[in-house]
Amino acid sequence: MLANMGGALVLCLGASATAETQIIDRVIAIVDDGVVLQSEFDERKNAVLQRLQGQYDQLPPMDVLNQQILDQLILEQLQLEEAARYGIEIPDQQLNNTLQQIMTNNGMSSMDELAASLAADGMTLDHLREKVRRDLLLNQVQQGVVNNRIRVTEQEIDNFLSSSDGKFATSPDYRLGHILISVSGSSTPDEVEAAKQEAETLYQQLQGGADFAQLAISNSDDQTALDGGDLGWRKLAQLPELFADVVGNLDVGEVSKPIRSGAGFHILKNFEQRGGGEQLVQQTKARHILIKTSEIMDDQTAQEKLNEIKQQIEDGADFAEMARENSEDIGSMLNGGDLGWANPGTFVPAFEAAMAETEIGGIAGPFKSQFGWHILQVVDRRQEDLSDVVIRNKAAQMMRERRFNEELQVWQLELRDNAFIDIKELESSDS
């Protein structure tokens, strides 16, 4: 039996023999352009019963369970029809990667091993592939449609960042090391001084390049000593105020001077840090001319035309004017091909590669992307601190995630309200 894979994929496993041996099937619900089959219902019901019986002593009444399962299948069918309407497909590579992850999560090393485990549950590998593909389609259409429905305003981001919740969520994370030389309330002044001197000695050794983990294992009185003093990832708000004031000023790799508390003398090290500080990104300002291919403009003709344009520019013609006269990129042609300042990853890979290899003032191409043939000119480059942008983007994403489930339910209700659904009578079953 495979381990719990989480989410809807749990229903991909077990209790599937019914679907494999079903000879005569029938429609139990018409859902717009699609249907729900009795075999789908039976398979889902068997899987649900198997899961519930392993978790609860008492199951809901069977008529209630039947209705819930049918409602679930109807809603899934509506969403699958939406996925088809939007042209969403799951590439074989994405499906294979997901199956590979299932194998890894269950400690398997080959598809044969996975197939054997599935066979023990009365299921085939092809059957699992189709169920996983279905789940991936459902997830993708939900993410695409629902996230597009959620609007987060700049004022809402400001309000979130000003709240204690927002400040905590977007604050940096620190992976800290900790060495404690303890003293107790009953320690004598000489014992306290000896502990202080030991901490100072350790600090000097660390400053000289000694390994923090080794010193922690050998000297620390903290319970993390055998872990090399590793406290794991913490936010400043999760630390004692005495520590937070110090850690906030430590660079990565830096060690604090001994800190006195009621428990003794502490030495902290900032092993790693996530978030916060400058987020420097090299931005590129570029402009381009695009020629699209068509029945009358093949690849060779497009390249020849762009080579002629490129030569004219190198001979002194104005790039912007040539873009306005020749480019087929509606979004930039009126601006002389200007694409503005762009962060890495803004454009498609072919465009990114050509832009990265071109010096300021240089012209690259012709080269081909999925949009057609281009020449581009790198106008300028600059280093930009995007730390505020990164924080605001993170806040917006967190707010979208919080609203996702609620908006998903609203969208699903709308789908059902606007759909044609004709439910037939279910075949009776006592199990």
Secondary structure as UniProt FT lines:
FT   HELIX           7..12
FT   HELIX           17..21
FT   STRAND          27..31
FT   TURN            32..33
FT   STRAND          34..37
FT   HELIX           38..53
FT   TURN            54..55
FT   HELIX           62..85
FT   TURN            86..87
FT   HELIX           92..105
FT   TURN            106..107
FT   HELIX           111..120
FT   TURN            121..122
FT   HELIX           125..149
FT   HELIX           154..162
FT   HELIX           164..170
FT   STRAND          173..182
FT   TURN            185..186
FT   HELIX           189..207
FT   TURN            208..209
FT   HELIX           212..219
FT   TURN            223..224
FT   HELIX           225..227
FT   TURN            228..229
FT   STRAND          230..235
FT   HELIX           236..238
FT   HELIX           241..247
FT   TURN            248..249
FT   TURN            252..253
FT   STRAND          259..261
FT   TURN            262..263
FT   STRAND          264..274
FT   STRAND          280..291
FT   HELIX           299..314
FT   TURN            315..316
FT   HELIX           319..326
FT   HELIX           330..333
FT   TURN            334..337
FT   STRAND          338..342
FT   TURN            344..345
FT   HELIX           349..356
FT   TURN            360..361
FT   STRAND          363..369
FT   TURN            370..371
FT   STRAND          372..385
FT   HELIX           387..417
FT   STRAND          421..423
//
